[in-house]
């Protein structure tokens, strides 16, 4: 499933705020990205069609909630990166993410634990996935 950058922005807001009316989403996205009402409505319709969002009518409002969890979204991003980036360059992607993002000491401890466990299955050489 392909989710556009704009659609990811909608998903992030719904994950952060929980279910939202279309009116609320239009207001937030118009303020944050200067998107028109029709742009937001198109994005919402696409996300419903892709089964990332659930749309329910409550009175005169449509309520949107996430059917795609943040964890599932993260897995989609990982899959996308693995498909787009040479296997031999994944280390650089991870290095750049670690360098450019903020982490708590607890986050870094968790990452260190993951790295320590990964050492048991390390390969001698990473095979290129480009061809």
C-alpha positions as a Markdown table, in Angstrom:
| # | Residue | x | y | z |
|---|---|---|---|---|
| 1 | Unk | 0.0 | 0.0 | 0.0 |
| 2 | Unk | 1.3 | 3.4 | -1.0 |
| 3 | Unk | 0.6 | 6.3 | 1.3 |
| 4 | Unk | 1.5 | 9.8 | 0.1 |
| 5 | Unk | 3.4 | 12.3 | 2.2 |
| 6 | Unk | 0.3 | 14.4 | 2.5 |
| 7 | Unk | -1.7 | 11.3 | 3.6 |
| 8 | Unk | 1.0 | 10.6 | 6.3 |
| 9 | Unk | 0.4 | 14.1 | 7.7 |
| 10 | Unk | -3.3 | 13.3 | 8.1 |
| 11 | Unk | -2.6 | 10.0 | 9.7 |
| 12 | Unk | -0.1 | 11.6 | 12.2 |
| 13 | Unk | -2.8 | 14.1 | 13.3 |
| 14 | Unk | -5.4 | 11.4 | 13.8 |
| 15 | Unk | -2.9 | 9.2 | 15.7 |
| 16 | Unk | -1.9 | 12.1 | 17.9 |
| 17 | Unk | -5.4 | 13.5 | 18.6 |
| 18 | Unk | -7.6 | 10.4 | 18.2 |
| 19 | Unk | -10.9 | 10.5 | 16.2 |
| 20 | Unk | -11.7 | 13.8 | 14.6 |
| 21 | Unk | -14.5 | 15.4 | 12.6 |
| 22 | Unk | -13.8 | 16.4 | 9.1 |
| 23 | Unk | -14.4 | 20.0 | 10.1 |
| 24 | Unk | -11.7 | 19.7 | 12.8 |
| 25 | Unk | -9.2 | 18.1 | 10.4 |
| 26 | Unk | -9.9 | 20.7 | 7.7 |
| 27 | Unk | -9.2 | 23.4 | 10.3 |
| 28 | Unk | -6.0 | 21.9 | 11.6 |
| 29 | Unk | -4.6 | 21.0 | 8.1 |
| 30 | Unk | -5.5 | 24.4 | 6.6 |
| 31 | Unk | -3.7 | 26.1 | 9.5 |
| 32 | Unk | -0.6 | 23.8 | 9.4 |
| 33 | Unk | -0.2 | 23.3 | 5.6 |
| 34 | Unk | -2.5 | 25.9 | 4.1 |
| 35 | Unk | -4.5 | 23.1 | 2.4 |
| 36 | Unk | -8.0 | 23.8 | 1.0 |
| 37 | Unk | -11.1 | 22.0 | 2.2 |
| 38 | Unk | -11.3 | 20.0 | -1.0 |
| 39 | Unk | -7.7 | 18.9 | -0.7 |
| 40 | Unk | -8.4 | 17.6 | 2.9 |
| 41 | Unk | -11.6 | 15.9 | 1.8 |
| 42 | Unk | -9.7 | 14.2 | -1.1 |
| 43 | Unk | -7.0 | 13.0 | 1.3 |
| 44 | Unk | -9.6 | 11.7 | 3.7 |
| 45 | Unk | -11.5 | 9.9 | 1.0 |
| 46 | Unk | -8.2 | 8.2 | -0.3 |
| 47 | Unk | -7.3 | 7.1 | 3.2 |
| 48 | Unk | -10.8 | 5.6 | 3.7 |
| 49 | Unk | -10.5 | 3.8 | 0.4 |
| 50 | Unk | -7.0 | 2.5 | 1.4 |
| 51 | Unk | -8.6 | 1.3 | 4.7 |
| 52 | Unk | -6.3 | 3.4 | 6.7 |
| 53 | Unk | -9.2 | 5.5 | 8.2 |
| 54 | Unk | -12.7 | 4.6 | 9.2 |
| 55 | Unk | -15.4 | 7.2 | 8.4 |
| 56 | Unk | -18.6 | 7.2 | 10.5 |
| 57 | Unk | -21.5 | 9.6 | 10.2 |
| 58 | Unk | -22.7 | 11.0 | 13.5 |
| 59 | Unk | -25.5 | 13.5 | 13.1 |
| 60 | Unk | -24.4 | 16.0 | 10.5 |
| 61 | Unk | -20.7 | 15.3 | 10.9 |
| 62 | Unk | -18.3 | 12.6 | 9.6 |
| 63 | Unk | -16.0 | 11.2 | 12.3 |
| 64 | Unk | -12.7 | 9.8 | 11.2 |
| 65 | Unk | -10.6 | 7.4 | 13.2 |
| 66 | Unk | -7.5 | 5.3 | 12.4 |
| 67 | Unk | -7.9 | 1.7 | 11.3 |
| 68 | Unk | -4.2 | 1.6 | 10.5 |
| 69 | Unk | -2.2 | 1.7 | 13.8 |
| 70 | Unk | 1.0 | 3.7 | 14.2 |
| 71 | Unk | 2.8 | 0.4 | 14.6 |
| 72 | Unk | 1.4 | -0.8 | 11.3 |
| 73 | Unk | 2.3 | 2.5 | 9.7 |
| 74 | Unk | 5.9 | 2.2 | 11.0 |
| 75 | Unk | 6.1 | -1.3 | 9.4 |
| 76 | Unk | 5.0 | 0.2 | 6.1 |
| 77 | Unk | 7.7 | 2.8 | 6.3 |
| 78 | Unk | 10.4 | 0.2 | 7.1 |
| 79 | Unk | 9.2 | -1.9 | 4.1 |
| 80 | Unk | 9.3 | 1.1 | 1.9 |
| 81 | Unk | 12.8 | 2.0 | 2.9 |
| 82 | Unk | 14.0 | -1.5 | 2.4 |
| 83 | Unk | 12.6 | -1.5 | -1.1 |
| 84 | Unk | 14.0 | 1.9 | -2.0 |
| 85 | Unk | 17.4 | 1.8 | -0.5 |
| 86 | Unk | 20.3 | -0.5 | -1.3 |
| 87 | Unk | 20.8 | -3.1 | 1.5 |
| 88 | Unk | 24.3 | -1.9 | 1.8 |
| 89 | Unk | 23.2 | 1.7 | 2.5 |
| 90 | Unk | 20.7 | 0.8 | 5.3 |
| 91 | Unk | 23.4 | 1.4 | 7.9 |
| 92 | Unk | 23.8 | 5.0 | 6.6 |
| 93 | Unk | 20.0 | 5.5 | 6.8 |
| 94 | Unk | 20.0 | 4.3 | 10.5 |
| 95 | Unk | 23.1 | 6.4 | 11.3 |
| 96 | Unk | 21.5 | 9.5 | 9.8 |
| 97 | Unk | 18.3 | 8.9 | 11.7 |
| 98 | Unk | 20.1 | 8.5 | 15.0 |
| 99 | Unk | 22.2 | 11.6 | 14.3 |
| 100 | Unk | 19.3 | 13.8 | 13.2 |
| 101 | Unk | 16.6 | 12.8 | 15.7 |
| 102 | Unk | 16.1 | 13.4 | 19.4 |
| 103 | Unk | 16.2 | 10.5 | 21.8 |
| 104 | Unk | 15.9 | 10.1 | 25.6 |
| 105 | Unk | 18.5 | 8.1 | 27.5 |
| 106 | Unk | 15.9 | 5.4 | 27.8 |
| 107 | Unk | 15.4 | 5.4 | 24.0 |
| 108 | Unk | 19.1 | 5.0 | 23.5 |
| 109 | Unk | 19.3 | 2.2 | 26.0 |
| 110 | Unk | 16.5 | 0.4 | 24.1 |
| 111 | Unk | 18.4 | 0.9 | 20.8 |
| 112 | Unk | 21.6 | -0.4 | 22.4 |
| 113 | Unk | 19.7 | -3.6 | 23.5 |
| 114 | Unk | 18.4 | -4.1 | 20.0 |
| 115 | Unk | 21.9 | -3.7 | 18.6 |
| 116 | Unk | 23.3 | -6.2 | 21.1 |
| 117 | Unk | 20.7 | -8.8 | 20.2 |
| 118 | Unk | 21.2 | -8.2 | 16.5 |
| 119 | Unk | 24.9 | -9.1 | 16.9 |
| 120 | Unk | 24.0 | -12.7 | 17.3 |
| 121 | Unk | 22.6 | -12.9 | 13.8 |
| 122 | Unk | 25.1 | -10.5 | 12.1 |
| 123 | Unk | 26.3 | -11.5 | 8.6 |
| 124 | Unk | 29.8 | -11.4 | 7.3 |
| 125 | Unk | 28.8 | -9.2 | 4.3 |
| 126 | Unk | 25.5 | -7.5 | 3.4 |
| 127 | Unk | 24.2 | -8.6 | 0.1 |
| 128 | Unk | 23.1 | -5.9 | -2.3 |
| 129 | Unk | 19.3 | -6.0 | -3.1 |
| 130 | Unk | 19.5 | -3.7 | -6.1 |
| 131 | Unk | 19.5 | -6.3 | -8.9 |
